Amino acid sequence: MTIKTSIIQIGNSQGIRIPKPLLESGLSGEVELEVANNTIVIQAVSRPRKDWDAAFASMAEQGDDVLTD
């Protein structure tokens, strides 16, 4: 999906408004910005450990959280 928008003044900075159809594709919260080949890439922040709490709780319930050393 391609949508045109403009760079606007936001306080002492500049920014863009992200149209609702783009946000509805699942992008929300904290994002990372990267410039590559004169293009700004916006992507969700990678959180590789986001499910660890649930995994550790499950391990504790099963008694599988003891050291093997």
C-alpha positions as CSV (number, residue, x, y, z in Angstrom):
1,M,0.0,0.0,0.0
2,T,1.4,3.4,-1.0
3,I,0.0,6.6,0.5
4,K,1.4,10.1,0.0
5,T,1.8,12.4,3.0
6,S,3.8,15.6,3.7
7,I,6.6,16.5,6.2
8,I,5.0,18.9,8.7
9,Q,6.1,21.1,11.6
10,I,5.6,19.5,15.0
11,G,6.7,21.9,17.7
12,N,10.5,22.5,17.1
13,S,10.8,19.3,15.1
14,Q,9.4,18.0,11.8
15,G,7.4,14.8,11.3
16,I,4.8,13.0,9.3
17,R,1.3,11.9,10.1
18,I,0.8,8.2,9.5
19,P,-2.5,7.6,7.9
20,K,-5.0,5.3,9.7
21,P,-5.0,2.6,7.0
22,L,-1.2,2.1,7.5
23,L,-1.6,2.0,11.3
24,E,-4.4,-0.6,11.0
25,S,-1.9,-3.0,9.3
26,G,-0.6,-3.7,12.9
27,L,2.0,-1.1,13.6
28,S,1.7,0.6,17.0
29,G,3.6,1.6,20.0
30,E,7.4,1.9,19.8
31,V,9.0,1.7,16.4
32,E,12.5,1.8,15.0
33,L,13.5,4.2,12.1
34,E,16.3,3.5,9.6
35,V,17.4,5.3,6.5
36,A,18.4,3.1,3.7
37,N,18.9,4.2,0.1
38,N,17.2,7.5,0.6
39,T,14.2,5.7,2.1
40,I,12.9,5.9,5.7
41,V,12.1,2.4,7.0
42,I,9.7,2.2,10.0
43,Q,9.4,-1.1,11.7
44,A,8.1,-2.4,15.0
45,V,10.7,-2.7,17.8
46,S,12.0,-6.2,18.0
47,R,11.5,-7.7,21.5
48,P,13.1,-11.2,21.4
49,R,12.4,-11.8,25.1
50,K,8.8,-10.6,25.2
51,D,7.4,-14.1,26.0
52,W,9.9,-15.1,28.5
53,D,7.7,-14.4,31.6
54,A,5.0,-16.8,30.4
55,A,7.6,-19.4,29.5
56,F,9.3,-19.2,32.9
57,A,5.9,-19.4,34.7
58,S,5.0,-22.5,32.6
59,M,8.4,-24.1,33.5
60,A,7.9,-23.4,37.2
61,E,4.4,-25.0,37.1
62,Q,6.0,-28.1,35.5
63,G,8.9,-28.2,38.0
64,D,11.3,-27.7,35.0
65,D,13.0,-24.6,36.4
66,V,15.9,-26.2,38.4
67,L,19.6,-25.9,37.7
68,T,21.1,-29.0,36.0
69,D,24.6,-28.2,37.0
